[in-house]
Amino acid sequence: MRSLNRWLFVIALVLANIVVLAQTQRGGTGGIIHGIVQSGGTPLPGVTLTATNTDTNEKFTTST
């Protein structure tokens, strides 16, 4: 009986770890920004683009 209880305890721990790991391994956040800034499809010189992560309020800036 003691051996059965030990195995049930081990199985419960493994299942609990699987649940915790499954929650932390959710898909990553990401996105795509695309578009045309002028009809020729060429970038405008000196333009700055800022994208903001709405969850963390972190800003990512790039320029042409």
C-alpha positions in Angstrom: 0.0 0.0 0.0 2.9 2.3 0.8 4.3 1.8 -2.7 1.0 2.6 -4.3 0.7 5.8 -2.3 4.2 6.8 -3.4 3.5 6.2 -7.0 0.2 8.2 -6.8 2.1 11.0 -5.2 4.8 11.0 -8.0 2.1 10.9 -10.7 0.3 13.8 -9.1 3.6 15.8 -9.0 4.3 15.1 -12.6 0.8 16.1 -13.7 1.1 19.3 -11.7 4.4 20.2 -13.3 2.9 19.5 -16.8 0.1 21.9 -16.1 2.4 24.6 -14.8 4.8 24.2 -17.8 1.9 24.2 -20.3 0.8 27.6 -19.0 4.3 29.1 -19.2 4.9 27.8 -22.7 2.0 29.7 -24.4 2.6 31.1 -27.8 4.9 34.1 -27.9 3.6 37.5 -28.7 4.4 39.0 -32.1 3.1 41.0 -34.9 3.7 42.3 -38.4 3.8 45.8 -39.6 3.5 46.3 -43.3 2.3 48.9 -45.7 3.3 51.3 -48.5 4.5 54.7 -47.6 4.3 56.1 -51.2 3.1 54.8 -54.5 6.5 53.9 -55.8 7.1 51.5 -53.0 10.3 53.2 -51.9 10.8 54.3 -48.3 10.7 58.0 -47.5 14.0 59.3 -46.2 14.2 60.4 -42.5 10.9 58.8 -41.4 10.7 57.4 -37.9 8.4 54.6 -37.0 7.5 53.8 -33.3 5.7 50.6 -32.4 4.4 50.2 -28.8 3.7 47.0 -27.0 0.4 47.7 -25.4 0.9 45.0 -22.7 4.3 46.4 -21.4 4.2 49.9 -22.9 7.7 49.2 -24.3 8.5 51.2 -27.4 10.4 50.1 -30.4 11.7 52.7 -32.8 13.3 52.6 -36.2 14.0 55.0 -39.0 14.7 55.0 -42.7 
